[in-house]
């Protein structure tokens, strides 16, 4: 029951069938006392793009996620809200397609750590064109430096602008080759972002691109490394990707999921156990089957392998995270973006049949 709600009960009194048919039991009256005890538990809600969404503790839905990364900055300890489970109702209409909401997550801006709604375009949406397999960088002199990568240029160039130009593609996990990608006509590839979608993407968010030297760490440890002040190993690339550090001042509105995004998306009865597991062992104990971000094929993430400048982290088709992916290999890509604070959910219930609809509210 909700606060202020009333509830009606039908009370039935009856005499046991074995009661003797005696005069003392006829036309008699009885008195009794009925005691009802109730406890009010206020439903926890999260403000997700102006929509109040119930926060769950079991099953599928929006979970509260707390962090303790005080060694970096207490600003990152703000409670996040992330969708988790095999198939939560987090579908959203965006760019005339169906995307999915990762959650309300912490991001860095010029003003400090704030929170934004984070969305992802999935290849698993039935009836939509798959985004395809792309390499992080070219097949010669490639590195895992995201700020100079060809994939970053493509996502924030021809895809963001809905245009045509250079890209590096291939069969999943093979060395990519240079091609021309057309995100304009939409005949072979999905169309790029339209004007409305571009205006909904927050291009002032600073994407943290800290790496780590192993996938044998938990989701929360990955979260800390991704936002850390040192990427370790021999690499000395920038740990942040912003308009200021991005050579040429190109848009920085589109990126990829982090390994921690994948890890935090597990729900159901296995959630607590899976969050204690190392992401390299994540394909055990039904973790992938209870994770809506689990890909059908290999999937690139935004995190680099700091021990070797050739490798990046990805999610395998069986559901574990590893650094076995060379930066010049064609791997599955799902574009990710943060919505501006003025982009609000105006209707819909998040199901695939009635996805959330967005609108820019001034």
WOMOPE-V403586 format. One record per residue. N is the residue number from 1. RES is the residue in one small letter. PHI is phi as a letter, one per 30 degrees, with the letter a starting at -180 (999 if undefined). PSI is psi in radians with two decimals (NA if undefined). OMEGA is omega in whole degrees, -180 to 180 (999 if undefined). Layout:
BEGIN
{{N | RES | PHI | PSI | OMEGA} {N | RES | PHI | PSI | OMEGA}}
END
This chain:
BEGIN
{{1 | x | 999 | 2.54 | 176} {2 | x | c | 2.82 | 178} {3 | x | e | 2.28 | 180} {4 | x | i | -0.10 | -178} {5 | x | d | 2.54 | 176} {6 | x | c | 2.74 | -179} {7 | x | b | 2.31 | 179} {8 | x | c | 2.52 | 179} {9 | x | b | 2.54 | 171} {10 | x | c | 2.06 | -178} {11 | x | c | 2.16 | 180} {12 | x | c | 2.26 | 176} {13 | x | c | 2.37 | 180} {14 | x | b | 2.77 | -180} {15 | x | c | 2.36 | -179} {16 | x | e | 2.45 | -177} {17 | x | d | -0.37 | -179} {18 | x | d | 0.04 | 179} {19 | x | d | 2.24 | -178} {20 | x | d | 2.49 | 178} {21 | x | d | 1.29 | -178} {22 | x | c | 2.73 | -179} {23 | x | e | -0.57 | -177} {24 | x | d | -0.37 | -179} {25 | x | c | -0.05 | -179} {26 | x | c | 2.48 | 179} {27 | x | h | 0.50 | 179} {28 | x | d | 2.88 | 177} {29 | x | b | 2.59 | 180} {30 | x | b | 2.62 | 174} {31 | x | b | 2.50 | 179} {32 | x | b | 3.04 | 179} {33 | x | b | 2.25 | 179} {34 | x | c | 2.19 | 180} {35 | x | c | 2.15 | 176} {36 | x | c | 2.25 | 175} {37 | x | c | 2.34 | -178} {38 | x | b | 2.64 | 178} {39 | x | b | 2.26 | -180} {40 | x | c | 2.17 | 176} {41 | x | b | 1.99 | -175} {42 | x | d | 2.32 | 179} {43 | x | d | 2.26 | -180} {44 | x | d | 2.29 | -179} {45 | x | b | 2.59 | 175} {46 | x | c | 2.45 | 179} {47 | x | d | 1.76 | -177} {48 | x | c | 1.70 | -179} {49 | x | h | 0.68 | 179} {50 | x | i | -0.11 | 180} {51 | x | c | 2.29 | 178} {52 | x | d | 1.94 | -177} {53 | x | c | 2.27 | 177} {54 | x | d | 2.43 | 177} {55 | x | c | 2.22 | -176} {56 | x | c | 2.85 | 176} {57 | x | c | -0.20 | 178} {58 | x | b | 2.90 | 175} {59 | x | i | -2.51 | -179} {60 | x | c | 2.54 | 178} {61 | x | k | -2.76 | -177} {62 | x | c | 2.07 | -179} {63 | x | c | 2.55 | 169} {64 | x | d | 2.34 | -179} {65 | x | b | 2.06 | 179} {66 | x | c | 2.69 | -179} {67 | x | b | 2.73 | 171} {68 | x | b | 1.51 | -180} {69 | x | b | 0.80 | -175} {70 | x | d | -0.44 | 180} {71 | x | d | -0.46 | 176} {72 | x | d | -1.08 | 179} {73 | x | a | 2.40 | 179} {74 | x | d | -0.30 | 178} {75 | x | e | -0.57 | -178} {76 | x | d | -0.11 | -177} {77 | x | d | 0.05 | 178} {78 | x | e | 2.41 | 179} {79 | x | d | 2.24 | 176} {80 | x | c | 2.94 | 176} {81 | x | b | 2.06 | -174} {82 | x | b | 2.45 | 177} {83 | x | d | 2.37 | -178} {84 | x | b | 2.72 | -179} {85 | x | k | 3.05 | -178} {86 | x | d | -0.64 | -179} {87 | x | a | 1.22 | 179} {88 | x | d | 2.85 | -180} {89 | x | d | 1.37 | -178} {90 | x | b | 0.49 | 180} {91 | x | d | 2.46 | -177} {92 | x | b | 2.42 | 177} {93 | x | d | 2.10 | -179} {94 | x | a | 2.32 | 179} {95 | x | h | 0.60 | -177} {96 | x | h | 0.50 | 176} {97 | x | b | 3.05 | 172} {98 | x | c | 2.05 | 172} {99 | x | c | -3.07 | 177} {100 | x | b | 2.59 | -179} {101 | x | c | 2.12 | 174} {102 | x | d | -0.73 | 177} {103 | x | l | -2.94 | 175} {104 | x | c | 1.87 | -169} {105 | x | b | 2.81 | 179} {106 | x | d | 2.34 | 177} {107 | x | b | 2.77 | 178} {108 | x | c | 2.34 | 175} {109 | x | b | 3.13 | 177} {110 | x | d | -0.38 | -179} {111 | x | c | -0.05 | -177} {112 | x | j | -2.82 | 180} {113 | x | d | 2.10 | 178} {114 | x | b | -3.00 | 180} {115 | x | b | 2.42 | 180} {116 | x | b | 2.69 | 173} {117 | x | d | 2.24 | -177} {118 | x | c | 2.30 | -176} {119 | x | b | 2.76 | -179} {120 | x | b | 2.48 | 173} {121 | x | c | 2.07 | -176} {122 | x | c | 2.52 | 173} {123 | x | d | -0.21 | -174} {124 | x | d | 0.07 | 179} {125 | x | d | 2.05 | -176} {126 | x | d | 2.37 | 177} {127 | x | j | -0.09 | 178} {128 | x | c | 2.62 | 178} {129 | x | d | 2.38 | 175} {130 | x | d | 2.57 | -178} {131 | x | d | -0.67 | 174} {132 | x | j | -3.12 | -178} {133 | x | c | 2.22 | -177} {134 | x | b | 2.69 | 178} {135 | x | c | 2.61 | 176} {136 | x | d | -0.66 | -177} {137 | x | b | 3.04 | -179} {138 | x | d | 2.89 | -175} {139 | x | d | 0.05 | 177} {140 | x | b | 2.28 | -178} {141 | x | h | 0.65 | -178} {142 | x | d | 2.64 | 175} {143 | x | b | 2.99 | 177} {144 | x | c | 0.45 | 176} {145 | x | d | 1.82 | -176} {146 | x | d | -0.58 | -175} {147 | x | d | -0.36 | 179} {148 | x | c | 0.18 | -172} {149 | x | d | 2.66 | 178} {150 | x | d | -0.54 | 179} {151 | x | d | -0.72 | 176} {152 | x | e | -0.74 | 179} {153 | x | d | -0.72 | -179} {154 | x | d | -0.85 | -177} {155 | x | d | -0.64 | -177} {156 | x | c | 0.16 | 176} {157 | x | c | -1.67 | -174} {158 | x | d | -0.55 | 177} {159 | x | d | -0.83 | -180} {160 | x | d | -0.68 | -177} {161 | x | d | -0.02 | -177} {162 | x | h | 0.99 | -176} {163 | x | b | -2.81 | -178} {164 | x | b | 2.41 | 180} {165 | x | l | -2.85 | -174} {166 | x | d | 2.44 | 174} {167 | x | a | 2.91 | -180} {168 | x | b | 1.92 | -172} {169 | x | b | 3.01 | 176} {170 | x | l | -3.12 | 175} {171 | x | d | 2.54 | -175} {172 | x | e | 2.15 | 175} {173 | x | i | 0.03 | 175} {174 | x | c | 2.85 | 176} {175 | x | d | 2.26 | -176} {176 | x | d | 2.73 | 176} {177 | x | b | 2.73 | -179} {178 | x | d | 2.32 | 179} {179 | x | b | 3.12 | 172} {180 | x | c | 2.13 | 179} {181 | x | c | 2.38 | -179} {182 | x | c | 1.79 | 176} {183 | x | c | 0.43 | -177} {184 | x | c | -0.94 | -176} {185 | x | d | -0.55 | 178} {186 | x | i | 0.33 | -179} {187 | x | d | -0.81 | 180} {188 | x | c | -0.54 | -179} {189 | x | c | 2.74 | 173} {190 | x | d | 2.62 | 179} {191 | x | d | 2.68 | 176} {192 | x | d | -3.01 | -176} {193 | x | d | 2.42 | 175} {194 | x | d | 3.10 | -176} {195 | x | e | -0.74 | -178} {196 | x | d | -0.79 | -180} {197 | x | d | -0.73 | 180} {198 | x | d | -0.66 | 180} {199 | x | d | -0.31 | 179} {200 | x | d | -0.29 | -178} {201 | x | d | 2.26 | 179} {202 | x | d | 1.90 | -176} {203 | x | c | 0.02 | 179} {204 | x | c | -0.06 | 177} {205 | x | d | 2.38 | 176} {206 | x | c | 2.02 | -178} {207 | x | d | 2.11 | 175} {208 | x | d | 2.33 | -177} {209 | x | b | 0.68 | 174} {210 | x | d | 2.52 | 180} {211 | x | c | -3.05 | 175} {212 | x | a | 2.95 | -172} {213 | x | c | 0.18 | 180} {214 | x | a | 2.59 | 174} {215 | x | c | 0.04 | 180} {216 | x | d | 0.93 | 176} {217 | x | b | 2.85 | -177} {218 | x | d | 3.00 | 178} {219 | x | e | -0.80 | -178} {220 | x | d | -0.59 | 177} {221 | x | d | -0.64 | 174} {222 | x | d | -0.77 | 179} {223 | x | e | -0.74 | -180} {224 | x | d | -0.75 | -180} {225 | x | d | -0.71 | -178} {226 | x | d | -0.54 | -178} {227 | x | c | 0.21 | -175} {228 | x | d | 3.00 | -180} {229 | x | c | 0.06 | 178} {230 | x | b | 2.31 | -180} {231 | x | c | -0.13 | 176} {232 | x | i | -3.11 | 179} {233 | x | i | -2.68 | -177} {234 | x | c | -0.15 | -177} {235 | x | d | 2.52 | 179} {236 | x | b | 0.55 | -179} {237 | x | d | 2.81 | 176} {238 | x | e | 2.50 | 179} {239 | x | c | -0.07 | 178} {240 | x | b | 2.56 | 179} {241 | x | b | 1.87 | -176} {242 | x | b | 3.10 | 178} {243 | x | e | -0.58 | -178} {244 | x | d | -0.67 | -178} {245 | x | c | -0.19 | -178} {246 | x | d | 1.95 | -177} {247 | x | e | 2.28 | 179} {248 | x | j | -0.11 | 176} {249 | x | i | 0.49 | -180} {250 | x | d | 2.85 | 179} {251 | x | e | 2.51 | 177} {252 | x | b | 0.71 | -174} {253 | x | d | -0.32 | -174} {254 | x | b | 2.25 | 177} {255 | x | b | -2.59 | -180} {256 | x | b | 3.00 | 175} {257 | x | d | 2.71 | 169} {258 | x | d | 2.76 | 171} {259 | x | e | -0.62 | 180} {260 | x | d | -0.54 | 175} {261 | x | e | -0.77 | 179} {262 | x | d | -0.81 | -178} {263 | x | d | -0.71 | -178} {264 | x | d | -0.11 | -176} {265 | x | c | 0.09 | 178} {266 | x | d | 2.45 | 180} {267 | x | b | -2.81 | 179} {268 | x | i | -2.90 | -177} {269 | x | d | -0.36 | -176} {270 | x | d | -0.06 | -171} {271 | x | e | -0.94 | -175} {272 | x | d | -0.70 | 179} {273 | x | d | -0.76 | -176} {274 | x | d | -0.57 | 180} {275 | x | d | -0.25 | 176} {276 | x | c | -0.11 | -177} {277 | x | d | 2.66 | 171} {278 | x | d | 2.43 | -176} {279 | x | d | -0.35 | 174} {280 | x | d | -0.42 | 180} {281 | x | c | 0.35 | -170} {282 | x | d | -0.24 | -180} {283 | x | d | 0.17 | 177} {284 | x | c | 2.85 | 170} {285 | x | h | 0.59 | 176} {286 | x | i | 0.36 | 178} {287 | x | d | -0.89 | -178} {288 | x | d | -0.65 | -177} {289 | x | d | -0.23 | 176} {290 | x | c | 0.35 | -177} {291 | x | b | 1.96 | -175} {292 | x | d | -0.31 | 179} {293 | x | d | -0.01 | 180} {294 | x | d | 2.16 | -178} {295 | x | d | 2.81 | 174} {296 | x | d | -0.56 | 176} {297 | x | b | 3.12 | -178} {298 | x | d | 2.53 | -173} {299 | x | b | 2.31 | 178} {300 | x | d | 2.59 | 171} {301 | x | c | 3.08 | -177} {302 | x | d | 0.03 | -175} {303 | x | c | 2.39 | -180} {304 | x | c | 2.71 | 176} {305 | x | d | 1.88 | -170} {306 | x | d | -0.23 | 179} {307 | x | d | -0.40 | -175} {308 | x | b | 2.22 | -176} {309 | x | d | -0.01 | -180} {310 | x | c | -0.27 | -167} {311 | x | c | 2.68 | 176} {312 | x | b | 2.87 | 179} {313 | x | d | 2.51 | 176} {314 | x | b | 2.98 | 177} {315 | x | c | 2.24 | -179} {316 | x | d | 2.92 | 179} {317 | x | d | -0.39 | 177} {318 | x | c | -0.14 | 170} {319 | x | j | 0.18 | 176} {320 | x | c | 2.75 | -178} {321 | x | c | 2.39 | 177} {322 | x | b | 2.99 | 179} {323 | x | c | 0.41 | -174} {324 | x | d | 0.19 | -172} {325 | x | c | 2.08 | 177} {326 | x | d | 2.57 | -176} {327 | x | d | -0.26 | 178} {328 | x | c | 0.13 | 178} {329 | x | d | 2.48 | 178} {330 | x | d | 1.98 | -177} {331 | x | b | 2.74 | 179} {332 | x | e | 2.44 | -178} {333 | x | b | 2.29 | 172} {334 | x | b | 1.93 | 179} {335 | x | d | 2.50 | -179} {336 | x | b | 2.51 | 176} {337 | x | b | 2.82 | 174} {338 | x | c | 2.35 | 179} {339 | x | d | 2.56 | 176} {340 | x | d | 2.76 | -180} {341 | x | d | -0.33 | 179} {342 | x | d | -0.05 | 177} {343 | x | d | 2.09 | -173} {344 | x | b | 2.68 | 170} {345 | x | d | 2.19 | -176} {346 | x | c | -0.43 | 175} {347 | x | a | -3.09 | -175} {348 | x | j | 2.85 | -180} {349 | x | b | 0.14 | 176} {350 | x | i | -0.05 | 177} {351 | x | d | 2.88 | 179} {352 | x | d | -0.53 | 179} {353 | x | d | -0.52 | 178} {354 | x | b | 1.22 | -177} {355 | x | d | 2.78 | 174} {356 | x | d | 2.49 | 174} {357 | x | c | 2.47 | -175} {358 | x | c | 2.67 | 177} {359 | x | a | 2.48 | 177} {360 | x | d | 2.10 | -178} {361 | x | c | 2.09 | -178} {362 | x | d | NA | 999}}
END
